[in-house]
Amino acid sequence: MNLKERDKKHLWHPLTQHKIHPDALPIVKAEGALLYDDQGKEYIDGIASWYTAVYGHCNPYILEKVSEQMRTLDQIVFAGFTHEPAVKLSEELIKILPDNQEKIFFSDNGSTANEVGIKMALQYHFNKGEKRNTIIAFQDGFHGDTFGAMSASGLSVYNGPFEDFFIDVQRIPTPNKENFDEVVKQLLEIINSYNVAAFIYEPLVQGANAMQMFEAQYLNEILKICVANTVITIADEVMTGFGKTGKNFASEYVETKPDIISMSKALTAGFVPMAVTSCTQNIYEAFLDDSVGKAFFHAHTYSANPIACSVAIAGIELLSSEEIQKNIEVIIESHQDFDLKIRNHSKVKTTRQKGVIYALDLDIEMDRYGKKRYEIFDHFMKNGVCLRPLGKTIYLLPPYVIKKGQLDKIYDTIISVLNSL
Ligand SMILES: *Cc1c(COP(=O)(O)O)cnc(C)c1O
């Protein structure tokens, strides 16, 4: 049996309706910006494998560091023990995070990073003797698939069967020039009508919501209102973190800094899963007490796994290197040139860009999970380009090590898709 047949025997894939979904494509090897399937065909990874492998697949520098760590210390309980990779990673993260961040808490994935952030915010108020039970989130935001994170997510295709079990969430639209006064009005109404504990948001770019973008100045006003009402602010930088927006973190574009930041995905560069939730000294201190009752009783078995930490440290070194920073600039400028070429194409409705993230909306009728979407996906894959359209949106988030020629091939394939519609 080949891989496809063996796969179907026992595997259940995420986000997949197995009754109608085409077979999963076996990938046997990856290197730099390239993926190779079991027939030897190569694909340019235009989305860095869900925004993770930003320094290129199987990056040799990370590989060297991780194999060294694997031979030294593989795993140790992080309750009551510590180790160099965790300490070093906390130091390196604090250097690049917004100035107000002081403490680093570990978990395993983007959803749990947000789960931790939400629980920290709820317990912060609890520890101060206040009962606050409501979270504010953006409509159509995405924060993950565990219960707290799922409750905060507004994209309901995923959430239908679970809605009766959600934590209390109130939603506001993302702000822009036109709706700003109305959003502020709604926000104040929610704050006055509910006991609001926290506001969770994806800063500037909503990944799962087809890379919708909004401006820092309006977000800043919303954060200022939260701060004035002791609503804990949680920036979900799981997608935007580690250079994607052209800065290390999207929160750097916003004057008011969040109390809590969640990160994952590019944190461990596609090698192993890990996540981090950082917070301010003020949040941390609300958990200090002579009794254990006020402590944060949340743990994952693999918290601060030394191997994962060593990957993250190597990743931050690469991110801060001149070479990667220069490549990020090249990608940003290439996207801008491409945009000028296609923004007036008759099949393009709108385009948007933040850093290396580029998205265009097609001016055609189609469903998010419809047949047309699969046809466009197939067109890309046949041409050796791995892009996964989100409904009408075609978006790019290439690894920072992508070569100019590879980028041009992606652009040309997008143009051929546009011309075929
Ligand atoms: C992917 C993502 C998550 C969830 O992360 P997982 O590792 O898939 O659990 C949460 N928030 C944002 C913004 C994401 O893009």
The ligand as an SDF file (V2000), in Angstrom:
LIG
                    3D

 15 15  0  0  0  0  0  0  0  0999 V2000
   -3.1030   29.2090   14.7760 C   0  0  0  0  0  0  0  0  0  0  0  0
   -3.6370   30.2310   15.7240 C   0  0  0  0  0  0  0  0  0  0  0  0
   -4.0670   29.8700   17.0070 C   0  0  0  0  0  0  0  0  0  0  0  0
   -4.1220   28.4370   17.4740 C   0  0  0  0  0  0  0  0  0  0  0  0
   -2.8680   27.8710   17.5420 O   0  0  0  0  0  0  0  0  0  0  0  0
   -2.7460   26.2680   17.5630 P   0  0  0  0  0  0  0  0  0  0  0  0
   -1.2880   26.0220   17.7140 O   0  0  0  0  0  0  0  0  0  0  0  0
   -3.2750   25.8040   16.2430 O   0  0  0  0  0  0  0  0  0  0  0  0
   -3.5460   25.7730   18.7010 O   0  0  0  0  0  0  0  0  0  0  0  0
   -4.4640   30.8720   17.8600 C   0  0  0  0  0  0  0  0  0  0  0  0
   -4.4600   32.1630   17.4750 N   0  0  0  0  0  0  0  0  0  0  0  0
   -4.0650   32.5540   16.2530 C   0  0  0  0  0  0  0  0  0  0  0  0
   -4.0690   33.9960   15.8910 C   0  0  0  0  0  0  0  0  0  0  0  0
   -3.6460   31.5980   15.3260 C   0  0  0  0  0  0  0  0  0  0  0  0
   -3.2690   31.9720   14.0990 O   0  0  0  0  0  0  0  0  0  0  0  0
  1  2  1  0
  2  3  1  0
  2 14  2  0
  3  4  1  0
  3 10  2  0
  4  5  1  0
  5  6  1  0
  6  7  2  0
  6  8  1  0
  6  9  1  0
 10 11  1  0
 11 12  2  0
 12 13  1  0
 12 14  1  0
 14 15  1  0
M  END
$$$$
